[in-house]
Amino acid sequence: MTTIPTEPGGPRGGMPGTWGGARMPIPGNAEFAVYLLMWIVLAIIWAASDQVGAGLFCTLTTALSFGYFISRGIAKASRVLEQ
């Protein structure tokens, strides 16, 4: 048997129609946009050039991903001190 919550907004209160708990951040940030743009440019260069093979494309994608994750780590680490 289920019970219907009597409090507005669910068991933890809040705005009507919302449930309490963790909220996911909105995806998308400036670092990801730059990462995606750079990867698209890299993919175009790979497709158009005979000098950039699949191995070099994978190496450059790995280096680009490493840089992106390091930048996200630095951004998150700087927010720890704010709290």
Contacts in CASP RR format, 6 or more apart in sequence:
PFRMAT RR
TARGET T0000
AUTHOR 0000-0000-0000
METHOD contacts of the structure
MODEL  1
MTTIPTEPGGPRGGMPGTWGGARMPIPGNAEFAVYLLMWIVLAIIWAASD
QVGAGLFCTLTTALSFGYFISRGIAKASRVLEQ
5 11 0 8 1.000
7 13 0 8 1.000
8 14 0 8 1.000
8 15 0 8 1.000
8 16 0 8 1.000
8 17 0 8 1.000
9 15 0 8 1.000
9 16 0 8 1.000
9 17 0 8 1.000
9 18 0 8 1.000
9 19 0 8 1.000
9 20 0 8 1.000
10 17 0 8 1.000
10 18 0 8 1.000
10 19 0 8 1.000
10 20 0 8 1.000
11 19 0 8 1.000
11 20 0 8 1.000
12 19 0 8 1.000
12 20 0 8 1.000
12 21 0 8 1.000
13 20 0 8 1.000
14 20 0 8 1.000
31 68 0 8 1.000
31 71 0 8 1.000
31 72 0 8 1.000
31 75 0 8 1.000
32 68 0 8 1.000
35 64 0 8 1.000
35 65 0 8 1.000
35 68 0 8 1.000
38 64 0 8 1.000
39 61 0 8 1.000
39 64 0 8 1.000
42 57 0 8 1.000
42 60 0 8 1.000
42 61 0 8 1.000
42 64 0 8 1.000
43 57 0 8 1.000
45 52 0 8 1.000
46 52 0 8 1.000
46 53 0 8 1.000
46 54 0 8 1.000
46 56 0 8 1.000
46 57 0 8 1.000
52 60 0 8 1.000
END
